[in-house]
Amino acid sequence: MIIAQILEACTDGASKTRIVYRCNLNFTTVNPYISLLRDRGLIAASSGPRPLFRTTESGLEIMKCLQKHHCEICKLRSQIEDALADGI
């Protein structure tokens, strides 16, 4: 879910510091994720000493898919927990 959180944090543009705080990460942890997302074309960075990262169109599509699947997993987990509570 970290990737989806980073993509969401970057939708309106975000500095690395903003990403770190919004996603509850640290700078050491966030760097490989930013590199991965940039290499895959899911975020783009503005030029300059303090770049802003923005989610690309491809990144938005991936973010929506990740969020959808996360919701489905949560529903399944709830159903499994209910079934286990009922002794099935």
Buried (B, 14 or more C-beta within 10 A) or exposed (E): EEBBBBBBBBEEBBBBEBBBEBBEBEEEEBEEBBEEBBEEEBBBBEEEEEBBBBBBEEBBEBBEEBBEEEEEEEEEEEEEEEEEEEEE
